Amino acid sequence: MLTAVEIAPQRYRASYGRYFEDFTVGDVYEHRPGRTLTDNDNIQFSLLTMNQHPLHCDAAFAAKSEFGRLLVSSPLSLAVVVGMTVNDVSAKAIANLGWKDIQLLAPVFAGDTLYAETRVLDKRESKSRPTQGVVTVMTSAFNQDQVKVMTFERTFLVAKRGHGVGE
């Protein structure tokens, strides 16, 4: 969520994310734009993370698999989808508190474009930090054919309005 905050007369600063008060249980945020994954993304991520599984980097091997081609590494898909959510969901977060129930529901291939949406599941004020709150969300990712490829739940600590970094 991009907003502009007036910091002086006729001077504005871009502000991303949501404060604790901006989250409402049941709301759904559609994250755009989507992101098309490439063979280059997959190879570079595999090299960076030292993931040498041949399904991600050996086209001849992958051609003989049940998929018939290279698979995009699932941690790459997860990282891209999480990144897509930051502007809307966690740009004002102080810390991720936990991840659970990451489900990989369908394969992702180079050339697939991923889109995501996030539903707010829960929110509560922090018991130990009065200027912050705890929010739990469920994110789902879909490919260009509307096939759901992934879901995960994430809980994070977020600032209340007037208590964010740089305010």
LINDAVEN-V593942 format. One record per residue. N is the residue number from 1. RES is the residue in one letter. OMEGA is omega in radians with two decimals (none if undefined). BURIAL is I if it has 16 or more other ideal C-beta (glycine too) atoms within 10 Angstrom, else O. Layout:
# LINDAVEN-V593942
((N RES OMEGA BURIAL) (N RES OMEGA BURIAL))
This chain:
# LINDAVEN-V593942
((1 M 3.11 O) (2 L 3.02 O) (3 T 3.07 O) (4 A -3.13 O) (5 V 3.10 O) (6 E -3.11 O) (7 I 3.07 O) (8 A 3.12 O) (9 P 3.12 O) (10 Q 3.07 O) (11 R -3.05 O) (12 Y 3.09 O) (13 R 3.09 O) (14 A 3.12 O) (15 S -3.11 I) (16 Y 3.02 O) (17 G -3.09 I) (18 R 2.97 I) (19 Y -3.14 I) (20 F -3.09 I) (21 E -3.09 O) (22 D -3.14 I) (23 F 3.07 I) (24 T 3.13 O) (25 V -3.14 O) (26 G 3.11 O) (27 D 3.09 O) (28 V 3.10 O) (29 Y 3.06 I) (30 E -3.07 O) (31 H 3.12 I) (32 R 0.09 O) (33 P 3.01 O) (34 G 3.13 I) (35 R 3.07 I) (36 T 3.13 O) (37 L -3.09 I) (38 T 3.02 O) (39 D -3.14 I) (40 N 3.07 O) (41 D -3.06 I) (42 N -3.13 I) (43 I -3.13 O) (44 Q 3.12 O) (45 F 3.12 I) (46 S 3.10 I) (47 L -3.11 O) (48 L -3.07 O) (49 T 3.14 O) (50 M 3.10 O) (51 N -3.07 I) (52 Q 3.12 O) (53 H -3.06 O) (54 P 3.09 O) (55 L -3.13 I) (56 H -3.01 I) (57 C -3.12 I) (58 D -3.04 O) (59 A 3.14 O) (60 A 3.08 O) (61 F -3.10 O) (62 A 3.13 I) (63 A -3.13 O) (64 K -3.13 O) (65 S 3.10 O) (66 E -3.12 O) (67 F 3.07 O) (68 G 3.13 O) (69 R -3.14 O) (70 L 3.01 I) (71 L 2.98 I) (72 V 3.12 I) (73 S -3.08 I) (74 S 3.05 I) (75 P 3.06 O) (76 L 3.12 I) (77 S 3.13 I) (78 L -3.12 I) (79 A 3.14 O) (80 V -3.13 I) (81 V 3.09 I) (82 V 3.13 I) (83 G 3.13 O) (84 M -3.06 I) (85 T -2.97 I) (86 V -3.09 O) (87 N -3.08 I) (88 D -2.90 I) (89 V -2.90 I) (90 S -3.13 I) (91 A 3.10 I) (92 K 3.13 I) (93 A 3.08 I) (94 I -3.13 I) (95 A 2.90 O) (96 N -3.12 O) (97 L 3.13 O) (98 G 3.08 O) (99 W 3.04 O) (100 K 3.04 O) (101 D 3.02 O) (102 I 3.14 O) (103 Q 3.09 O) (104 L -2.91 O) (105 L -3.13 O) (106 A -3.14 O) (107 P 3.06 I) (108 V -3.11 I) (109 F 3.02 I) (110 A -3.08 I) (111 G 3.07 O) (112 D 3.04 I) (113 T -3.13 O) (114 L 3.04 I) (115 Y -3.10 I) (116 A 3.00 I) (117 E -3.10 I) (118 T 3.08 I) (119 R 3.08 O) (120 V -3.10 I) (121 L -3.04 O) (122 D 3.00 O) (123 K 3.09 I) (124 R 3.06 O) (125 E 3.08 O) (126 S 3.13 O) (127 K -3.06 O) (128 S -3.10 O) (129 R -3.01 O) (130 P -3.14 O) (131 T -3.07 O) (132 Q 3.10 I) (133 G -3.13 I) (134 V -3.12 I) (135 V 3.06 I) (136 T -3.11 I) (137 V 3.02 I) (138 M 3.12 I) (139 T 3.06 I) (140 S 3.10 I) (141 A -3.11 I) (142 F 3.03 I) (143 N -3.07 I) (144 Q 3.11 O) (145 D -3.13 O) (146 Q 3.04 O) (147 V 3.11 O) (148 K -3.08 O) (149 V -3.04 I) (150 M 2.93 I) (151 T 3.02 I) (152 F 3.10 I) (153 E -3.11 I) (154 R 3.08 I) (155 T -3.10 I) (156 F 3.09 I) (157 L -3.07 I) (158 V -3.12 I) (159 A 2.93 I) (160 K -3.14 I) (161 R -3.14 O) (162 G -3.09 O) (163 H 3.12 I) (164 G 3.10 I) (165 V 3.08 O) (166 G 3.13 O) (167 E none O))
